[in-house]
Amino acid sequence: MRPYAIGITGPSGSGKTELAVRVQAELEDATLLSLDSYYLSQDHLSLEERELLNFDDPKMLDWPLVVEQISRLVSGAAIDHPIYSFEKHTRVAETIRVEPSRWLIIEGIFALHHAELRELYGAKFYVTAPDEVCLERRIERDVVSRGRTRESVVRQYDATVRPSAELHILPTERFADMTVSGVQPIDHSVSTTVAFLKSARAAGRGK
C-alpha cells in the first residue's frame, strides 16, 4: 500500500508540531517530516546577514526539493532528507535517509501553501490558536531552545512573524479538510484527527 500523505499547518505557536508528533505516535508505521528542514542554504551570506532574513516568507523554502522528495516518498521511494541548522541559519552537509512508510506526516507553517504539495496529500489539517497564545508559545520555545531573549522574539514576531502569518499562512485554512483547535485538550485533538485519518483512508479518500 502506498504511503498516505498528511499535511498539518497553522501559525507559529499554534500547536501544529505537538499535534503532528502525537498523531505520529498514534499511527502505526508513521514518518514525520518538518518543512523547517527545507529552508534554502544561505552559505553565500555571513551569519550576521542570515540572522536578518525573514524565515516566515515562503520564498525561503526550497520548493522544488520539497515537492520532489515528498513525491518520491508518496510513490514508495526513499529520500535523503536535508538537515537545517537554526544556529547557523543554513543547511548542513549531512542528510538523513528516510524510507517510505504507511503514513507520511508533513508539518510546517507552509504545509498547505504550495499547490503542488497540496496535491500529494490524502488529508489536510489546519491548527488554529489566538495570536496572543501563539506569541507566548513562541517566546517560550525560542528562549529555551534557541537562546533568544524575550525582547528579540517579540520584535521579530511584530516585524515579520505576524504579518507573514496574515499574508501567507492564515489564508491556507481554506484548503484544510479539518480545522483543529490548538488550545483545546491535546488528547481530544489527537483522537479527532486520527479518527478522521483512518476513516478517510478506509474510504479511499486522497492519495
SULCORDA-V539637 format. One line per field, one symbol per residue. phi: phi as a letter, one per 30 degrees, with the letter a starting at -180 (. if undefined). psi: psi as a letter, one per 30 degrees, with the letter a starting at -180 (. if undefined). burial: + if it has 16 or more other ideal C-beta (glycine too) atoms within 10 Angstrom, else -. A space follows every 50 residues. Layout:
phi=???
psi=???
burial=???
//
This chain:
phi=.decdbcbbldeidjddddddddeddcdhcccbcdedcdddbddcdeddd dcdcdccdddcddededddddddddjcdbcddbccddchadcddbbdbcd bdbbccbldcdcdcdddeddddbbbbccaeeddeddddedddddcbidce dddddddddbddeddddcceddeddddaccdccdeddddddddddddddd dddidid
psi=kkkjkkkklllkgfgeeeeeeeeeffkkikkkkkfffgkkkhfflleeee ffljggkfffkieeeeeeeeeeeefgllljklkkjfefhlklellkkklk lekjkjllfgfgekeeeeffkfkkkkkklleeeeeeeeeeeeeefgglle eeeeeeeeeeeeeeeeefeefffffkfkkkkgflkeeeeeeeeeeeeeee eefgka.
burial=--++++++++++++++++++-+++--+--++++++-++++-+-------- ----++----+++--++-+++-++----+-++-+----+++------+-+ +-++++++++++++--++-++++++++++---+++-+++--+-----+-- --+--++---++-++--++--++-+++--+++---+--++--+--++--+ +----+-
//
